[in-house]
Amino acid sequence: MTTIANLAGGLAMAMFMALGAGCARDSSTHAPDPIAADTSDAWITTKVRTDLLTRRQLSGSRIYAKTSNGVVTLSGTARNQVEIDRAVADAYKVTGVKSVISTVFVKS
């Protein structure tokens, strides 16, 4: 009797594991989680904005950042091209940034 019980228990466990494996999420066939993407973009934007605000060399600039799918877009004004280049370089240093688009212009 114990052999039948052990066999039945083993069979049930094998079925459970097989069903669980079939339910595993395969990221290559499913769309990314939009909430996780939004959270990541929000974190990137916050980090870039914080870095821009705390950098002394950019104190006179009005550079703003927004992020979509890891792509940071910088906009606003800077005192010179060096500040724009510095802002772009700083944005690239933030973890998760895929690319940076700058529409920042030098204010006259």
N, C-alpha and C positions, 0 to 999 in steps of 0.2 A: 504494500500500500504506500509506503514512503517513497518508493521509486516512482510511482504514478504521480504523487504529489510533487516530488522534485521535478519531474518532467513537465508537469503542468505549470509549475512556477517558472521554470526556465523558459518555456514557450511564451508565457505571458510577458516575461521580461524582454525577450527578443522582439515581440510584437510592439511593446511599448517603445523600445529604443528605435525600431524601424520607423514607427509613426513619428516619433520626435525628430528624427533625421529628416524626414520628408517635410517637416514644418520649419526647418531652419531657414532663415532669411538669406537669400543669395543677393548680394548688393549689385551684382552685374545685371540682374533682371528686374530689379525694383527701382523706382525713382527714389532719390535721396529724401530724407526726412526734412520737410520744409521748416519745421520748428528748429531743428538742429542747425540748419543753414542760416536761419534768421538770427539765432543766438550767436553763432560764429561771426556773422557779419556785424552784428551789434557790438560784439567784443572788439573786433578789429577796428571799427569806427571809433569806439571809445578810446582805445589804446593810441591810435594815430592822433586823435584830437588832443589827448593828454600830452603826448610827446611834443606836438607842435606848440601847445600853450606853455610848456615848461622850458622850452629851449630859449635861452637868452638871445641868441642870434636872430630869432624870428619874432622878437617881442613887438616890433612895429608893424608886423604883417597882419593881415586879416585873411588867413587861409582856413578854409573849411573843408571837411572831409565827409564823404559818405561811401558806403561799401555795398556792393551787390555781387554775390557769388564769389567773394574773395578779391574782386576788382575794386580798388580804391580810386575814387575820383576826387581830386583836389580842385577847389575853386576859390575865387577871391582875388585879393591883391597882395603884392609884395613890394618892398622898396627897391629891389633890384633882382637881376637874374640869379645871382648867387643864392639868395634866399629861396627862390623857387627850386633851384637844383638841390639845395639842402633839404627842403621839405619833401621832395620826391625821394631822395636817398633815405631819409628817416622813415618814410612810409614803407619802403621796401624792406626795411629791417624788422618790421612787425611780423610775428609768426602768423601764418595763414594767408598772407597777402600773395596773390597770384600775379597781379600786375598793378601798375599805377598809371592813371590818366590824369594829366594836369591841364586845367584850363585857367590856371592862375596867370595873371598878367601884371606887369610892372606898372604901378600907379605913377602918374606924372605930377 
